[in-house]
Amino acid sequence: MAYSTKADMEKRLTRDELVSLADLNEDGNPDTDVIDQAIADADALIDSYVRVRGLDVPLSPVPTSVRQASVLLAQYNLQLGRGSVTEDIGKARDDVVKWLTDIAAGAATLGYDDDHTEGEPYAGVEIDAQDRVYDRDKMKGW
């Protein structure tokens, strides 16, 4: 499952921009395969950071912040493939990678709604300790 789609890309880029980046066969239409590969590469990068947190990937449901990151990274990938990375998209990519680094370090969240727990098995503190020597039952009568 992809975090973003061609439709998401079309919302961010004009048709002319998308054609200039993804029309490899020069028929005047963006190649779906090229866009899908740029998205797949973006999503693989996202997953590599999210997986460090112990979360199952691909993420489901997809948080809006992850969808936006996927679109930005896919746009960067398309521009990189054409040798036309702009300063703005380069900075946006760096910001996304910084955010992903923060997620991996536990300093940022994925932006799920409050009713969804990130990484259910790892959502809280996990304590690995020996059994108690003294507890209520063992102390009865004292």
Protein Blocks (a to p, Z undefined) as FASTA:
>chain_A
ZZbdfklmmmmpcfklmmmmmmmnonopacfklmmmmmmmmmmmmmmmmmmnopacdddd
ddfklmmmmmmmmmmmmmmmnopacfklmmmmmmmmmmmmmmmnopacehiafkbcehkl
lmpccddddddfbdfklmgoZZ
